[in-house]
Amino acid sequence: MQLEKITTSQQAIEMEDKHGAHNYHPLPVVLSKGEGVYVWDVEGKKYYDFLSAYSAVNQGHCHPKIVNAMHEQASKLALTSRAFYNDVLGPYEKFATEYFKFDKILPMNTGAEAVETAIKIARKWAYEKKGVEEKEAQIIVCENNFHGRTTTVISFSNDENARKNFGPYTPGFIKIPYNDIDALENAIMENKNIAGFLVEPIQGEAGVYTPADDYMKRAKDICTKNNVLFIADEIQTGIARTGALLAVCGDCTCENHCERQETYTRPDLLILGKALSGGNYPVSAVLADNEVMNVIKPGQHGSTFGGNPVAGATAVAALQVVSEEHLIQNARKLGNLFRRKMNDYIRNSNIVNLVRGRGLLNAIVINDSEDSSTAWDICMALKENGLLAKPTHGNIIRFAPPLVMNEEQLMECVEIITKTLKDFEK
């Protein structure tokens, strides 16, 4: 039996619609090639990618250093399972723990797996180190969070589209408003069984909702004071996306962590994914110090593919690219420029209310209701004009290009965006 070859976009769309589960609603563009900040569809039309696979492709599409590392390792040894040692995992673990300044790393594959892993570690730590009675541990989360779509994660989501008819739900979570330090403190003070506070430094799926500058630091201080683990989900915001290595680094632009206490809010558990491989391979991880990570013993957690040789080689190359190509500084510089140019446009706009974000993780809020089609229609028009973006929460459009973009390319993209928006002005 031979694989049917795709020759037109419509053929690919119809094939997916017929044979695949309808669990996504993609923009109607069929991509077949990517390089740097660009992607091409089946017919050969070229686009700027302003989504970066939800920030997985921070280092750009098909970065040669990352692809070569992946190919070279795959041609030697791809998988052993963790039943045996391999000669890549240890060096990768050493590199990553020194890069992010933690004692230990637990490698997994996908972001959702890493979140589940962090939840398990936090609960086990609460029972074995904090003295919480078994099965009584609670984890505080924020409203409008997005940490994945597993059964456990949707149990504490307030996205009814993701939750409805998937119950019964997993207990053990307390939901509070995001960016509300009093709500966090009250929740911790009212319950002696709190294991951790799981939070996104910037809520990406919620529309790039950026909290107060001191929110992360104050939240960590409250957690530390009350012996609660501060768990940072940096799957989307980490690896240079926000103009720092991690969003919790604040204003620090060092290539690796300098641990300047005035800017860096150090998590007790750090969750990474997406750009940890430059989008080339499923790689995720949870990092922590020994006092927390050592609660995990052999046989208590794992994955057949977690920590495989290809993943390790790919992740090392991806992190090296971040440092070698100064992607942190570039994201910060271009992000500031993007928001400045968009604010210039918004001053005289009726269709856009505001732009917000940090680094090259930004969003514009469209002046229409969440149930309107305006943001989708704008993204369709952007596609026709050579730029790919996607709405979130109905009336918000997220803009997150690869961090290898240069200033000339960014300005061309700003021109495409503003030209497109002008066609929708009332």
Secondary structure, 3 states (H helix, E strand, C coil): CCCCCCCCHHHHHHHHHHHCCCCCCCCCCCEEEEEECEEEECCCCEEEECCHHHHCCCCCECCHHHHHHHHHHHCCCCCCCCCCCCCCHHHHHHHHHHHHCCCEEEEECCHHHHHHHHHHHHHHHHHHHHCCCCCCCEEEEECCCCCCCCHHHHCCCCCHHHHCCCCCCCCCEEEECCCCHHHHHHHHHCCCCEEEEEECCCECCCCCECCCCCHHHHHHHHHHHCCCEEEEECCCCCCCCCCCCCHHHCCCCCCCCCCCCCCCCCCCEEEECHHHHCCCCCCEEEEECHHHHCCCCCCCCCCCCCCCHHHHHHHHHHHHHHHHCCHHHHHHHHHHHHHHHHHHHHCCCCCEEEEEEECCEEEEEECCCCCCCHHHHHHHHHHHCCEECEEECCCEEEECCCCCCCHHHHHHHHHHHHHHHHCCCC
